[in-house]
Structure formats: structure tokens, C-alpha cells
Amino acid sequence: MLWLYNIAIQLYSLIIRIFSLFNTKASLFINGRKNIFPNIEKKIKAGSPHIWFHFASLGEFEQGRPVLEKVKEQYPNKKIVITFFSPSGYEIRKNYALADGVFYLPLDTASNAKRLIATLNPELAIFTKYEYWYYYFKELDKNNIPLLIISGIFRPNQIFFKPYGSFHRKILSYVSHFFVQNQESIELLKGINIQNATLSGDTRFDRVAENAVTPKKLNVIEKFCGKAPVFVAGSTWPEDEQLIALLCKKHPDWKFIIAPHEIGVNHIHEIEKLFPHGIKYSTFATINDPATNHQVLIIDNIGMLSNLYYYGKIAYIGGGFGVGIHNTLEAAAFGIPVIFGPKYDKFQEAKDLIKLDAAKSISNLNELETAFSILTETPEKGLIAKNYVTSKTGSTDQIVKYLSKYF
């Protein structure tokens, strides 16, 4: 089975190189890894121990960030190094102040794993939610370096729990301890004879709750909103935007903020076509005395979304017509109900919010209009969402307390 894994890694490398010829993200993925080891070795003091945090992407970074910041607060002399697999994480957080180095993760090969771990000299490795790499995990185990998974979540249909998943179960065996989001994950791990797991919940609750307490006020957004009720659509994709555009036409008394998942020029241009009465944030921000007759504000930058929900009455979370919805908790933490598409089954918090009647899943325009009408008439559902988030905090302290055994 290992030979298949090696082929898959090499095949992935080949495919991403081909895509890099015409895809910006793929190009960043490849170019960011050029001369990766000389770059790491130039920035990292040889032999100095580090705490190694790895994140797949920006979402996982925000998820694990409370643990990282709490570790740095309690152990300020510890050196921290961060790796990302995806450009969407690295490009946004490559200058993160609390890290002594931020890098792309080299592809998972035996030689790369050996060299990276020898260079970083981690005293502890912490991976958030997922990404299970055979050679990195094996090398950590070989060197007796503790490896923790935080905010992990498992589902019965994953390969770990299939009769043919022995190789992937081997990868899990290298993990020192799992901190998982739900009881189902505990039971699934027990079913494959993994006992070193703790039910701790999801560290995202700590992150979003903290952000909601001290939001960053945005003067440009306040000027745009005025006194109108605001519908905030975050991490949207074309399917989401087409529905929202139709809803927008029917509610001229509402302001709409659209923060798309992709902010490339072509996509922003397509959104402008859908919302002819809209204006881009970059344009609006440069107007000295911005007019308030624009109904739609299109966010053409990354990093603002978590603070935009502060201004909303209702939130729409994108991705539900694709691979799955994005972060619902950022909005819920601000005490506003949420709407999202049909693909949310992988997200426990989305299922919980629906059970609490603080969220609605929709599949078409009629359902979107109905959800909008219901949530407009029952604003108290937002408080239910906020209380749900608050009730789930505390995971970070639980994990950091466990980490103290290593320091």
C-alpha cells in the first residue's frame, strides 16, 4: 500500500505543476516550495527546538490559533514555527507575528520528512483538524516527538474505518493524542483500537467568541450600512451569489454585503454584473464622502469577513452548493441567524444550529425567501445562535492544560 501512497504523492505533484501553468493558486503552491529547505534553514536557527504547528489552510489556522496564542502567552520563550499546505493559508499569514517562521509544507516524502524535522527540531508537533501525512508522522514517532491532533473530527465513511484502510490506520497510530470535536469520533477511534483520544470540542468556538467580544470596527462599512438592516453573505460561490442577487432585488430596503470566497478579478467582475447597484469595497473606501445609495458592497479583499458579521442582521454562509459550507460560527458568535446551502452534513455545528432553529438550510430561491422571511420576523433566533457558541467554549484551555506535561 505504501507504493500506492508514494505514487499518489508524485502524481499530485505532477498534476499541480501542470495546473500551475494557468492557475494562480497552483502557481503559488509550486513557486512557494522552490528552494524551500534553504529558505527554512536560512530563517530557522539550527538545533533550536520549536513547537511546530501545521495547518492545511487559513480556516484551520483560525481554528488552531487560540491554542497557538495561548501557548505563546503561557510560554513566551518557546519558539513557534508554522507550516501550511495551501496557499490560502500561507499567503495570508506568512508574516504572522507570533511565529518565528512560517513556511509551506514540503510534499510528504521520506527524504523531505527527515530533512524538515531535523531542521525544525520540534519538541512538539500540533496538527489541526486533519491532514494525516505518513512520512511526517512516522518520522516524528521515530524521533519520539509528541504529535497531537486538535479539533479532530471523524466520520464513518472515512478510509480509516474501512476494511481496506489498514495503511491509513497505521498513520493514525503515530499520533500521541487526539483531541476531538464529538463523541462519535471517540467511538470511531475506539472501534479501530485507538484509545488515546479526548473529547474536547472545537477550538473554533473559542476563536469566534473572542472575536465577537472585541470586533474590529470598520468605518467604511458603517458608512455603507447607515441605518438599514444588513444581509452579510460570506465565503460565497457563484451558485450562492446567483440566489442572493435575486433575493436582493426583492428587498431594496436591505443592504447586502457580499464577501466571496474567491476574489480574483474575473470573479469580482461577474459579481458586479449580478449586482448592478453594487460597489466594490476598494472603490467605496477611496470615496471621501461616500454616497449611501448603493445597496450592495462587494468585498474584494481577504481578511475582513470575521468582522463584517458585526454589522449583520442575517448571515448567509457560502459553499453549500459545492463541497460543503464554510464557517457558520463566525456569524453565530455575533448573535445573528444563518442560512446556508444543502451540503452541510460534515459540519456538526451546522446540524446543531438547525436543530436549535437558529439556522436554515436552503436548496433554491423559494426556500431562501422563506428562510429570509422567517429569520427577519424572529430576530431572537440570533441570540440562540450566540448562546450556542458561548456554551461550547473552553476547548483551548483543556488542550493547553494537557500540553503542560510536555513543558
Order of alpha helices (4+ residues) and beta strands (2+ residues): alpha-alpha-alpha-beta-alpha-beta-alpha-beta-alpha-beta-alpha-beta-alpha-beta-alpha-beta-alpha-alpha-beta-alpha-beta-alpha-beta-alpha-beta-alpha-beta-alpha-beta-alpha-beta-alpha-alpha-alpha
